[in-house]
Amino acid sequence: MARKKKHRWQEENIKQALKKRRVLLLTGARQCGKTTLAQAIVSSDCEYRTLDDNSLLKMARAEPEEFIEHTKKTMIIDEVQRVPDLLLAIKKAVDVNTRYGQFLITGSADIQALPTVQESLAGRVKNIRLRPFAYGEILEQTARFFSRLRQKDFVRNTGFNKKKVIALALRGGFPEPLLLGQRDSRDWYKDYINTLIQKDLKDFAQIKRQRALRELFAVSAAYSSRYMNKDKIRAKLGLARQTVDEYLNILENIYLLDIVPAWSKTDRGRIGRQAKLYLNDTGLLAAILRWQAADVLQDSNKLGNLIETFVYNQIAAQAELSADINLYHYRDYDNHEIDLVIEHPAGLTGVEVKASSRFTEEHFKNLRWFARNYRGAKFSGIVLYTGELAMSFKDNMHLVPINNLWE
């Protein structure tokens, strides 16, 4: 990827929010591009301060109300989770001056989940999450997957076979590793995790067992796109269930993983409630587990985990552009499973992810079962695969090449 600034899909949402809210909170994992995007959007008339600067950090802690004073159109404050008292100071300031677009604050943690935060800025703040680059953003394409889904306008595969998709997934979407070679990018991910666990987490969590957290994160990577068996994890790592839950919450709150809930809006009594876990970036996943392309090709479980996680990340980045789209998964006690269930204004869509370039009717089995038994909004099903043809069937089922996620 070239070093020029890439357009981000959330850019327009951020610009609109600055016209309608006094405060914008831009959150996302460390190093996913928040600062670059924030500065690009308001560069013409802004005051920029980062709490990664120790002198500014001390100033913010000592005099939060003075720290936020500015004469520019917008003040950007980077890594605001490091000084939660700034939120109360901002609240007081924007209650006096109700002009829109006064503050654009960024955070590498879910600030509202921090135990030290007493002020939510409810009614004054718009929260937008930025993820690592989706592949469509790297290509500078428009986010059009949900438009294709709504119009049933799917295109043929243009060369994204299984090996190409594996290569894309192994690269991931964090900006810096995209500029590096494979070996250097692995070193970057190693340093990234070390910095998060050894330094950044102390700003909002008391981690008594850093090694246990690191091991749990590695296990989480191995479970990405799967259902976590907490009892097995607890036994393997020698952790109490409460500790496992606490550490998973921390990893979720710093945007390293997503917990996707089960879809349960049905009258069926045999539905599982267990959530599903996804790492937020497949480059990070591969670096943690030391996966190479050859390893993935030779192991169907690794292949399935990598490709489904990659698909989830592409869909989630586009789903978050709209407040009307929600992501779930489906699983019941009769072994009916659907990888992703998308709730959107036009109805409900089930998504099955297949790494194969070929398809059989068996790939639609659970989608068709769900369609027969679902008593709600209009349902459609799609099978995403690495093959060439896009095909639609009479029962609102669709075979969709994976490149429809970005082309």
Secondary structure by P-SEA (a helix, b strand, c coil): ccccbbbbcaaaaaaaaaacccbbbbbbcccccaaaaaaaacccbbbbbbcccaaaaaaaaacccccccccccbbbbcccccccaaaaaaaaaaaacccccccbbbbcccccccccccccccccbbbbbbccccccccccccccaaaaaaaccccccccccaaaaaaaaaaccccccccccaaaaaaaaaaaaaaaaacccccccccccaaaaaaaaaaaaaacccccaaaaaaaaacccaaaaaaaaaaaaaaccbbbbbccccccccccccbbbbbbccaaaaaaaacccaaaaaacaaaaaaaaaaaaaaaaaaaaacccccccbbbbccccccccbbbbcccbbbbbbbbcccccccccaaaaaaaaacccccbbbbbbbccccbbbbccccccccccccccc
